[in-house]
Amino acid sequence: MARSKKDQIVEAAVTAFAQYGYSETTMDTIAEVATVAKGTLYYHFSTKEELFLYVIEKGVKMLIDSVDRVMQREDLSMDQRMLCVLDEHLRFFSENRELCLLLLSFFTGDEQRDEMIGRLLSGYFLTMEGHVAELQQEGYVRPDIEVRTMISSLFGMAGFTMLRKQFRKEKGVSDADRRTLHLMLSGVLIKEQ
């Protein structure tokens, strides 16, 4: 099935924002990268800011949905779910490298825009904190773990691992990367009896 013009524009916007940053990206640049007429671009998005916020919101929602799917898997034990959540972060950031770059370096220099992006990202953090707080109450996560710090660390260790790979032009996650990150996350989990 062919991509819609809107999807084409959104993909081009992610590429342009990741490559040039918010300030240096213009609607002309996005139209050029998307290979669409400027009229088509403006039909879907009236401003660069509207498009940027749409890209971030869509990306955060995709990440939340992917994590929620893993957390709902009743065929996995709780510690397996948490390790799969880490794997899902790695998969998501690997498949969405430019979006990863945007989410990890979203400060645009505009206080209002940065606050809006922070609110969008807070949806991810609140979702993840809710999952882990529930697991902590049920005895699957160590009681001495501060949940917000753990979730920030999970996001950062998965995201920055993929960002490092992107800058080094490395492909995918190696078994050693995955094993190391699993060991780090395993330190907060209480093994099921």
N, C-alpha and C positions, 0 to 999 in steps of 0.2 A: 504494500500500500504506500502510495506517495505521501511524502510529508506535506502538511498544510503550509501555506505561506507564513502563517503565524509561527509555527514550529521552526521553520527555516530562519525566520527573523530572530527568534529567541536563541537558537543555536549560534547564530552569527554574533549576536550580542554578547553571549558568554565568551566567545572567542575574542572579540574585540576588547571587552572590558578587562579580561585576563591579560591580554597582550599589551594594551596601551594604558590601562588604568582608567578610572572614571573620568577624570579631568580631561585627558587627552583624547578620549573617544568621542566622536561626533556622530550624529545621526547619518551624515553622509558616509562615514566610514562603515557604519553598521549596514546601511543599504548596499554598499559595495561588497562587503564580505558576504552578505546574504544573497547577493545577485538578484536583488529586487529593485524596482523603481522606488524613488523616494515617496511617491504618492501611496504606494502599497504599504510602505513602512508607516507612514503617518496615518493611514487608514486604521491600522491596528494599535498604534501607540502614538499619542499626541506629543509626548516629550521624552527626552532621553531618561529623565528621572523616573517617569512612569515605567519605562521599559526596564530600567535597572532594578527597580523594586520588584517588578513582576518576576524577573530572572531569579533574584534572591529568594523571594517567597516561594516560587515553584521549586527551587532547589532544596530549600529547607523542608518543604512538604514531602518531597521525594525521599529525603533522608529519614524523616519521621515515619513515613509509611513503611519503609524497608525495615526499620528497627522494630516497629510494632508487629509486623508479620512474624519476625523471629520470636519476639516475646510471647506471642500467642501459640507457639508450637508446643502442644502438650505431649508430643512424642519424645521430647527432649527433657532431660533432668534440668534443674535450675542452673547448676554450674555449667552444663553444656549450652544452655540458652545464652548465658552471659558470654561464653567464649564465641558462640555463633554471632552474638551482637557485635563483638569486636571484629569478627570476620566480615560481617555485613558492612561495617564502617570501612574496612579496607577495600572491599569489593566496590562499594559506592564511590569512594574517593579515587580508586583506580580507574573506574569506568567514566568518571566525571572529573578528570584532572583539572580542567580549567575552572570548573565550578568550585572545586576544592581550593584553588588559589584564591578565588573571590571570597569564599567563606572565611578563609584564614587571614585575609588581609583586606577586610571590607572598609576600613576607614577611608573616607573619601575627602575629608577636610571640611565637609559641611556638617555642622553640628546636628541640625534637624534630620538630615538624611542618615547620618550615622546612628542617631537614636532610633529611627525607624527600622534600620537594619538590625540593630541590637534587639528591638522588640520581636522582630521576625525570628531571629536566632533563639530568643528566650523560649519560644514555643518548643524548639528542639530540647533545650536544657530542661524545661519543666516536664516534658514527657519522659525523658530519660531519668530525671531525678525521681519522678513518681514511681517508675518501674523499680528502680534500685531501692528506694525507701521501703517499698512493699516487700521486696526480697529481704531487706535487712530486718524488718519486723517479723518476717517468717523464719528468720534464723539462717538464711543462706549467704548473707553478707556480714562480715565481721561487725560487731556493734561499735567498735572504736573508730570506724571509718566515717569521715565527714562526706556525706553523699554528694554535695555540690562540688567539692574539690575532686572527688573521684570521677564525676561525669566530665568536668572540665579536662581532667587528665586523659580520660578515654578519648574524647574528641581530639585533643591535642596530639596524643601519641599516634593515633591512626592518621589524622590529617597531616601532621608534619612528617611522618614517615613517608607518606605518599608525595608530599611536596618535595622532600629531599630527593626522592627518586625522579621526580619530574625535572628538577634542576640538573640532576646528573645524567639525564636521558636514559635512566634504567627502566626496564620493562617489569611491570607487575610486582607482586609481593613474593619474595623468596621464602622457602621453608624456614630458613634461619630467622628472617624477619618475623614471620608468623609465630614461630616457637618462642622467640624472645618476648614478643608482646603478650602472648598467652601466659607466659610465666609471670610477667609483671601484673597482669590482671588477676591471675590465680591467687596472688597474695592477699586479695581482699575477700576471697570467697571461702566459705566454710563448706567443705566437702559433704555431700549428702551421705547419710549413713546407710 
